[in-house]
Structures are given as structure tokens and as C-alpha cells.
Amino acid sequence: MATLRLFAAAREAAGTGQAQFPGATVGDVLANASETFGEGFQAVLSSCRVWVNGDQASAHTPVSAADEVAVLPPVSGGST
């Protein structure tokens, strides 16, 4: 199972910062996570970027049990 790391709004929607999910691709892992975490997580996920082991990934990117899939929502803010 790949390790799913969640940040910011994705972490809040899921109620956790890390979990493990089965899947052969990023899309499989995210589908399993969406099934577990529900509609709120799915809504946040639609605007997120996904990375595997530090490299930007797509839904078709293959994953293995040793991989880390990171979900990063858009970041806003800064100084004025």
C-alpha cells in the first residue's frame, strides 16, 4: 500500500495527515482515499496537485508500496 500524505485543506477534510491505501496508480490510491474520506475530501481533491516521491504525478502514474503520494492544495496568502 502506498503512503498518502495530506496537507492543509486536504488534511482537514480527511481528518488525518497520513494514511495508507492500495492501488497500482495514483488514480487508484486517490479513489480509495475518496471512498474512505467522503465528499468533503473529494471536493478539495479536485483543486489539488499530486506528487509521488517529490515528482509531480498524474492519475496514471504507477505507484508501489514503497511510494509516497502527496496531495497539496493550492496555497494562498503572503505578506502585503
C-alpha positions in Angstrom: 0.0 0.0 0.0 1.2 3.5 -0.9 1.5 6.1 1.8 -0.8 9.0 1.2 0.4 12.3 2.8 -2.2 15.1 3.0 -1.6 18.8 3.6 -3.6 21.9 4.5 -7.3 21.7 3.4 -6.8 18.1 2.2 -5.6 17.1 5.7 -8.5 18.9 7.3 -11.1 17.3 5.0 -9.7 13.8 5.7 -9.2 14.3 9.4 -5.6 13.0 9.1 -2.3 13.9 7.6 -1.3 10.4 6.6 -2.9 7.1 5.6 -2.1 4.0 3.5 -4.2 2.9 0.6 -3.9 0.1 -2.0 -3.6 0.9 -5.7 -1.5 0.4 -8.8 -1.7 4.0 -9.9 -2.2 7.4 -8.3 -5.8 7.4 -9.5 -6.4 4.1 -7.7 -4.9 5.4 -4.5 -7.0 8.6 -4.6 -10.2 6.8 -5.5 -9.7 4.6 -2.4 -9.0 7.6 -0.3 -12.0 9.4 -1.6 -14.2 6.4 -0.8 -12.8 6.4 2.8 -12.8 10.2 3.4 -16.0 11.2 1.6 -17.4 14.1 -0.4 -15.6 16.8 1.5 -12.3 15.3 0.6 -13.3 14.7 -3.0 -14.3 18.4 -3.3 -10.8 19.5 -2.0 -9.0 16.9 -4.1 -10.4 18.5 -7.4 -8.1 21.5 -6.9 -5.0 19.8 -5.6 -1.7 18.9 -7.1 -0.4 15.4 -6.6 3.2 14.3 -6.3 4.8 10.9 -6.0 8.1 10.8 -4.2 8.7 14.5 -4.8 7.8 14.4 -8.6 4.6 15.8 -10.0 2.2 13.0 -11.0 -0.9 12.3 -12.9 -3.7 9.8 -12.2 -1.9 7.3 -14.5 1.4 7.4 -12.6 2.2 3.9 -11.3 2.8 3.5 -7.5 4.1 0.8 -5.3 4.1 0.1 -1.6 7.3 2.0 -1.2 5.9 5.2 -2.7 4.6 8.3 -1.0 1.7 10.1 -2.7 1.4 13.7 -1.5 -1.7 15.8 -2.0 -1.1 19.6 -2.0 -4.0 22.0 -2.2 -3.4 25.5 -3.6 -1.7 27.8 -1.2 -2.7 31.4 -0.8 -1.6 34.2 1.4 1.6 36.0 1.9 2.6 39.4 3.1 1.2 42.7 1.8 
